[in-house]
Amino acid sequence: MTKPTLIPLLNLAPVVPVVVIERVADAVPLARALVDGGLPLIEVTLRTAAALDALRAIAAEVEGAVAGAGTVTSPAQMEDAIDAGASFLVSPGVTPDLLAAFRGSPVPVMAGCATPSEAMRLAEAEFEVLKFFPAEVAGGVAALKAFAGPFPELKFCPTGGISPANVADYLALPNVVAVGGSWVAPQSLIRSGDFARIRALAGEASRLNNTSAVA
């Protein structure tokens, strides 16, 4: 399978903000705060009615933002996200139908896994980076260390339960290219419109040391 490459995008910053946008009006100021803070790669989860319009607004109006769609669980969602301007796609897992659709995606895809068997199937499908989800529930840092033995060629972007308390442990792993996290743009700050605080949190996250960024 030949797909657009994901590595250059994940090398933009050590943290990919995973955001849930409930109001389209929040999309542009939120994205600008994240970009200004040094986190240009933004995963807009398809969990709300506003998500696609929010993605469309960010892609059209925020210079420097690389907006993608997260929580993609069906071929129809994939098509809608690409139509809305998504620069990349992220799924929590794959079904046979979704995997078949991903094969023809014109944008990079990061498919999710939680077990060695799932990782092997995605490796066979030639995904270059896998989303490890839900990271903390699925074994966290210890699990990814164990994966490195039988799967030395695989790279991961763990998401789920990652916070300032454990992010450095994940980024220190040789098989972790970046991490996904919601702590840089929590719902409470988005709802209150405190984009200055989000910008500050993004700035802190952008300065984290990722020793395993891939050229």
N, C-alpha and C positions, 0 to 999 in steps of 0.2 A: 504494500500500500504506500503510495506516495502522497504525502500531506505537507502543507506549509509548515515551516519549522516554528517551534514554540520557544526554544532556548533563548533567542535574542530578546524576546519579550520578557521572560522571567529574569533575565539578567539586568533589566532596567532598575530593579530595586529588590531588596531582600524580602519585602512583605507585599503581598497582594491584598488590598482591602476588600473584604467580602461585605457588600452593603445590601441592605434591604430598604428600598425606597417606597414609601407609602404615598407620597405626594410628588407629582411631577415638578412642582415649583421648587422642590428641594434639590433636584438633580444637578442643576448647573452650579449653584453655589457650593454644594457638597464636593463635586468633582474638582472645582477650582481650588478648594481648600486642600484636597488631597494632592493635587498636582503641585501646588505651591509649597506643600510640605515635603515634596520629594518622592511621592508615590504615584507615578503616572498610570500604572497598570491597575485598572479598577474592575472588579467582578460585580456586576449588577445581577443579583439573584432574581430568577423569574418566580418569585413567591407572592407577588402582589399584582393587582390590576394595573398599577401605574408603571410596572417594570419596563415594558417595551417602549412606552413613550419616554420614560426617563433615559433609557439607553439611547434612544434616537436623539434626544436633546443634548446629551453629553457628546455624542459622536459629532454632532453638527456645530456645537457652540463652544466647546472647551478646548482651547489650543493646548497641545501637549498631552492630552488625555488619550489613553489607549483603553477603550471601554469594551468589555466583553460580557457575555451572558453566562451566569451560573445557574445551577439547579436545572440544567437542560435534561429532561427525562423522556422526550419523545421526538421523532423526526419532525413533527409539526412545529414543536417549539424551536427546534434547530432552524428551520426555514424562517420562522417569524423573527428570530433573533438576528439572523443574517440580513434579512430585509430591513431591520431596524438599525443596521450599521455596526453590529458586533464585530470586533476585530479578533476575537477568539471565543471559544466555547468551553465550558466546564460542566462535567456531569458527575453526580455522586456515584454512579455505577453505570453499567450498560446492560441492555437487553440485546438479543440478536437483531431486532429491527433497528434499534438505535445504532448499534455497531455498524450495520450495513449503511445507514445514512451517513455516519461519520466518515466512512471511507471516501465519500464524494464531497466532503466539506471543502469549500474554497478558503476557509480560514483555519488556523491551528486549533486543535482540540486537545484538551486534557481530560481524559476519562478517569473515573474513580475506581479504586479498589480498596478492599479491607483485609484480604487474605492472600496467601501465596498462590493459590490456584487462580484467583482473579488476576493477580499480577502477571502470572504466566500467560494467561489468555490474551491480555492486552499487549504483552511483549510480542507474542506471536503475530498480533495485528500491527506491529511496528509503531506503537505509540512511543514517543521518545521520552516523555515525562508523564508520570502517573500521579493523579491526586490520591493521596492516602487519607481516607475518610471513613468514619470519624476518628481522627488521629488518636486522641487520648483514650477513647473507649476501645479502640482496636489494638491497643498496646503501646502507643506512644513511641518515645525515643527507643525503648528497649526492643520493640517490634522492628523498627527500621534498622537498628543495628543487626538484628538477626537476619533480616532480608538481605543485607549486604553480602553475607556469606554465599548463598546459592545464586544470588542475582547481582553480581558485581557490576553489571553493565546498566542496571536500571537506575533512573533518577526519579525523585519524588518531590511533590509539593504537598506536604501535610496540611490538613485543614480540619478544624473541629476541636475546640477545647484549648487552643493555643492562645497564650496571654503573655504579658510582659514577664511573668514569673518563670515561664518555661521556654520562651521563644529562642533564647540564646542556645539552649541545649539542642534544639532541633537544627538551628543553622550551623552548629558545629559539626554535624554529621556529613561525611563525604558524599553520601547519596541524596542529600537534600539540596535542591537548587534554589528554592524559595519556600516561604510559608504563606498560607492564606489565613487572614485573621479579621475578626469583626471588632476587636477592641479599639482600633484606631478611629472607627466611625460608629459608635454604639447608637442604638435607637433613641436613647434618651437625649443625646446631643443633637441628633438630626431633628427630632421632634421639637426641641426647644430653639433650633436655629443657631446653636452655638458653634458656628463654623470656624471661629477663631481657635477654639479649643481643639477641634478636629485637625486644624492645620498644625497645631503644636504637637499633637499626638503623632501625626504623620511624620513630622520632622524628626521626632525621637526614633520612630521606627525606621526611617530611611537611613539613619546613621548606624544601624546594627551591622555587625560584621558577619558577612556570609563568606566563609572560607571556601565554599564549594561551588561558587558561581562558575559556569561553564562558558568557555569561549566559543 
